[in-house]
């Protein structure tokens, strides 16, 4: 896939991140696309605050929304932020083949580990994603540190 196509897919995750922020949550969004790179299987956003559930990260929400699939090989997880170890484990556990990341400046999660284990990583360094997170972190440092386990 081209960077242009990946940036197009990122828009879905960015919409989810903005929805999460509007709900009073942490602005991280994700989407899971099928092997054709066009079929949206599921989308979601971080709901730790809204659901009082520390396991509802954006990637897990998108994964759950996708429902049961016979295989996740060839699928692409698109996320506004580098996936944490928990979400990186989900990618490995289910064999998701590609991860498109909006940004990793505010948080460098497990994407290097994923790459070392054969997952294709595309880091877009998207300015909208960076701005969304830096603004949120400045306004809510305690909540952010809770989210990343700092």
Buried (B, 14 or more C-beta within 10 A) or exposed (E): BEEEBBBBBBBBBBBBBBBBBEBEBBBBBBBBBBBEBEEBBBBBBBBBBBEEEEEBBBBBBBBEBBEEBEEBEBBBBBBBBBBBEBBBBBBBEBEBBBBBBBBBEBBEBBBEBBEEEEBEBBBBEBEBBBEBBEEBBEEBEEBBEBBEEE
